[in-house]
Amino acid sequence: MSETLNSLLPFLIALSFAAGLNVYATTGTLGILASLHWVVLPPGLDVLANRWVIAGSVLCFAVEFFADKIPYVDLVWNVVHTFVRIPVAALLAYRATIALPPEAQWALTAMGAGIATVAHGGKTAARGLVSASPEPVTNVGLSSGEDVVAIGLVWLATWHPWVAGGLATAAVVLALVFVRWMVVMVRGQLGRLRSRGGVGLAHPGEPGLLR
């Protein structure tokens, strides 16, 4: 069991992070690599090599490729995909670990969902920040970079899982720092807005009261 777990752990870390960025690129890349017999996937992920699954992943990736590069449309798309990327990442982890005991399988499934949540949260926070910019170049560049990272991370995970897992772990830490920074910044902005408009309602003839 320990040997199987050690081989799956870095693979799942990288896979989960990639799914949090772009789940269709993740499933499509895995499916194409497996269908070409370039890699051997864990038994539970064999379904990804099905031509209909590949076709669906590629089609959805094409839609996301364009939707994800339009300011504000991409923000809505990413919010909606909270209910796609995280569950699918958990499902991939669950299916990839069917050979493990139930307690290990569920632990890795939870890990996969957690990593995908961090990746997805960092991506969505970045999009909220970038969408405020009037020029489209930053948005397009960020989206394209995410696509490249997702596909590259999946490819690297199939050939060099420990390298991919290490990179994904570092990315998780950076995403957590970024999200925390965003939360602090937003709280600071709200605090400044409240202080500037910090006059409460008062009855006619009475001075306004500070909130």
Buried (B, 14 or more C-beta within 10 A) or exposed (E): EEEEBEEBBBBBBBBBBBBBBBBBBBBBBBBBBBBEEEBEBBEBBEEBBEEEBBEBBBEBBEEBBEBBBBBEBBBEBBEEBBEBBBBBBBBBBBBBBEBBEEEBBBBBBEBBBBBBBBBBBBBBBBBBBBBEEEEEEBBBEBBEEBBEBBBBBBBBBBEBBBBBBBBBBEBBEEBEEBBEEBEEEEEEEEEEEEEEEEEEEEEEEEEEEEE
